[in-house]
Amino acid sequence: MNEPMIFDPSSLSSSIVEAIAMEVAGILTERLNPKEVLQLFQVVFLDVEETAILLRVKPKTISTWISQDRIPVRYAGGRPIFLLSELLRWTLPEDDKHSAYRLSLAASSKIAANRLAANRERKNPDGS
């Protein structure tokens, strides 16, 4: 009987991971329309360790913040997970004096959508 293969992502070098990411990005650009790609970027979940790395704190700090209801958290399979877009918004101060300089979601989505469309057009100028 064939045993299922178990994939260990830690066995990959960073250059292989980067090459795979570039290949996936190319496939997404070719097969999805820009709006669909943007929707994928909106839904990125992080676990406790990834969130700690993002926020430059220890995983124990994240657990403390969860218990104190200080950080936006969701649960999947009983484990805490974090929506990246919510974490980024959560990190902004309430009196954000730079908010006037930030792109709105609609504006940034339009810019990203236009850039993706332009990249697709350069790759397939005949529209195929």
N, C-alpha and C positions, 0 to 999 in steps of 0.2 A: 504494500500500500504506500502511496506517495504521501510523505509528510509535507504539510504546508510550509512554505518558505517564510521565515521570519525576517523582516527587514529591520536592520538597526541603522537609523539615520546617523548616529554618531560615528559610524565607520566611514562616512564619506568625507573627503577633503573639502575645504571651503571652495576650491576652484571647481570641483565637480558640482557642488551645490549651486554655485553661481551659474555654471553652464546650463544646468537643468532649469534654473529660474529663468534664464534668458530664453530658452527653448519654449517654456510654458508661456512666457509673455508674448512671444511671437505667435504661438498657436492661438492664444486668446485674441490678439489683435486681428488675426485673419478670420477667425470663426465667429466672434461676437461683435455686435455693433457697439459703438462707444457707450451708449447708455447702459448696456448690460455689463460692460467692464467696470463702469463707475459703481454700479450696484454691488459688484463683487468686492470692491475696495471699501464700501460702506460697512460690510459685515466681516470684520476680522476679530476673532476672539482670542484672548490671551489667558493662560493659566496663571497661577499665583507667582511662579518663578519668573515667567516672562514679564509679568506686570512689575515685579520687583526690579528687574533689570531696566525696564523702560523708565521707571520712576527713580532709579538709583537708590533704592533702599533694600533692606533685607526682607526675605520672604516672611519672617516673623512679624515685621512691621505691617505688611499687607494683611496678615491674619488678625493683628490687633485692630487695624482700621476697619476690617470687616465686622469684628465683634462689636465695635463702637458705632457701627453704621455710618462711618465717615466717608466711605468710598463706594461708588456705584458698582454693584455686583449682581450677577445672575448665577443661577445654578443649573448644572447639567449633570445628571447622574449623581446628584448629591455633592458634587464638587463645585467650588466657586470658579466662575469664569468671568471675564471682563471684556466688554465691547470696546475696542480700541477708540472709536470715535467718541464714546462717552468719557473715557479716561482723559483724552486730550482736551475735551471741553471742561472737564472737572479740574484740570490743572490751571486753567485760566483764573486770574483773580476776579473777584466781583466788581471791583472798580478798575477794570482793565483799560488803562489810558491809551493803549495801542489798538483798541478794537476798530477804530476808524480806518486803520491801515490794513486790516485783514480782509481777505477776499471773502465774500459771502459764499455759502455753499452753492447757491445757484450760479454765481459768477465763476467760481473755481470749477464747477462741473462743466460749464460751457467751455471754458478754456481747455480743460482736459479732453472733452469730447471733440473739440475742433482739432486738437493736436493729434489725437488718435485717428481721426478721419484723414488728416493730412498724411500721416505715416502710412495708412492703408493705401491711400491714393498713390503715394510714391512707389510702394511695393507692387501695386497692380494698376498701372496707368490705364489699361484697357477696360477696367471695371470688372474683370473676371474673378 
